[in-house]
Amino acid sequence: MNGAGSSAAEGGGPTAPSGLLDVLNVASVVLDTQGRIALWSPQAEELFGYSANEALGRYAAHVMVHERHVDLVVQLFADVMATGESWAGAFPIRRKDGTTRLVEFRNMRLMDDRGDVYALGLATDRTTVRRLERDLALSTRMVAQSPNGLAVLDTDLRYVSVNPALERINGVPAADHVGRTIHEVLPRLDAALEAAARQVLRTGEPLVDRSTVGRTPADPDEDHVWSLSLYRLEDARGTVLGVAVSVVDVTDRHHAAVEAEAARRRLALIADASARIGTTLDLERTAFELADVAVPELADVAAVDLLDAVMAGRRTSLKPAESAVIRALAVRAADEPDALRAADQPGQVARYAPDRLVTECVRSGRPVMVAQVKDEDLGRIAHSPEAAALLARAGVHSYLAVPLIARGEVLGALDLKRTRNPLPFGRDDLLLARELAARAAVQIDNARWYQSARTTALTLQRSLLPSHPPVTGGLEVASRYQPAGATTEVGGDWFDVIPLPDGKTALVVGDVMGSGIDAAATMGRLRTATTTLASLDLDPAVLLEHLDRITQGLDHSIATCVYAVHDPRLGRCRIANAGHLPPVHLRASRPPELLDLPTGAPLGVGGVPFSTTDVDFAPGDQLVLYTDGLVETRTHSLDERLEALLALLDDPARPLEEVCDLLLSALHHPDNHDDVALLLARARPEE
């Protein structure tokens, strides 16, 4: 207990002086039966301006009241002394300095142990009395009419008083508060509140706008949130009286703030999803990006599944009794091994019975939510009893499946589960999941159609590329075709090995500018034309001139090409170039070199002549022909990349198949958005 604010000790003792009496500054005067001043207090000296020496023995009426009221005061004094009845009233006084002041008087008769009679006069400045009365009345009305709950606790932190608003908030009458602690009145409130009040009492530091959550008898079935402010009460002399408490019910404001924060988080998650989902046109990666955004902000386990028919490019509509054949694309779990094992793994195809919730979701095209998952629900969530047991062990307590719909077609579903997050899925979660699914479905559909188109173009291109024996004429040959990364379409790169009369062999590498099916189709037409023209045994430059004219008629197509004819009898190659990168020539005991050929213009430009260059090509020599996808990158200059190519060709005796693999692995970067055609030829010794 704080000593400064304690009452008299149990054994008896003086109490601390009252601050109120100090504020009133009450003057005490004792008169004899003649009305002369017998006793004169220091407060009287301050109020009237006369010292004790000046006042004692004088008639009080001449000292204490205005001369206009002397007769009235004398009569009132006589009545009090005669009847013993007290009198109270206000009279103006004239102070010693001549000023006038209105003073409140209280007069009463006193008697000592000898039977002698005296009169006691109490006086105080009326202005001070009226101010205190006004302050008291105002304080009383403010406390009684305040919509905020107000209470005063004593130094033992027991209720002294509460206002009507706090009675309503707590649901407890004021009388049942008095003398009891907070915990005794409201046992379902945070126990830390009393500790906070004790700290305020000890330190004097106010506690402002502290939130606390709990339930009171006024609404025992619902949690409320209150804002509490506590400050220490002291009297005018600084004596600690207790703690004042102000209580405001901020439940609605708290809920609004929670909803606003939830809305902010939803918007942030949607913005994050817009940036993170669909960064590529790779279907599996797009699905994983969706699952990764959903965990852990929205769910503890997320899976992205597509109908297998959709993956095959077919539209599907499930009948009521039809199972759903679903291919898992991505699954993500926040440290939930059992839930992860229960999920279909990416690439796995599973058949979900008609009564399964995910089947209902993709059949109806509407979300399916089970806020509180029961044991019997797990069998409708999992695809097998074993998976249901794993979900039970993982503690799945809430489930939500949202359809992935793009361009009016149900593609599959976003499957969400909660284990660690104790809150069940609710309306806001459903809205957020639908928004994420709607945005992601478009990206997934784009990736699906792109992958289908890319597969078609790649199939076409591969069907147009040649298959050749490892030995043809006087050459040993090896080749590779590497399509571009999954983020881009296939290009129009091609190569060819064409047997010619007299043991000669034509080697061709070309690159049609552009990508996709159009580029692949143009490549096929140019390859066919090259094969036909090569059979005429034309000079390489003349052959390119014919190809140039053909290309000009192919819808403004442009292509680069290197055409070489190897003649083993003469031990040479005749080469012409149409805007293509120069081949590499390897010879024994000599460093590899880029052939210095006239570059020429690309096919389709027209009007630019081509020239043929003769290159000695002895047994063991190699020729490396390639397209720009092998050496061009966004981060290095072409000269640097060509130097790297030459550095890798350091062993003319290395098997050609190994050389192909080496060049692709070392030079073809994953971020190269271009395909690669590579053709190697080595002159064989004469047999």
Beta strands, then each sheet from edge to edge (+ up, - down):
strand 1: 27-31
strand 2: 37-40
strand 3: 87-94
strand 4: 100-111
strand 5: 117-125
strand 6: 149-153
strand 7: 159-162
strand 8: 207-214
strand 9: 224-234
strand 10: 240-249
strand 11: 301-307
strand 12: 324-333
strand 13: 349-352
strand 14: 368-370
strand 15: 398-406
strand 16: 409-418
strand 17: 471-472
strand 18: 475-482
strand 19: 491-499
strand 20: 505-515
strand 21: 559-567
strand 22: 572-578
strand 23: 584-587
strand 24: 590-594
strand 25: 612-616
strand 26: 622-626
strand 27: 676-683
sheet 1: 2+ 1- 5+ 4- 3+
sheet 2: 7+ 6- 10+ 9- 8+
sheet 3: 13+ 12- 11+ 16- 15+ 14-
sheet 4: 17+ 18- 27+ 26- 23+ 24-
sheet 5: 19+ 20- 21+ 22- 25+
end
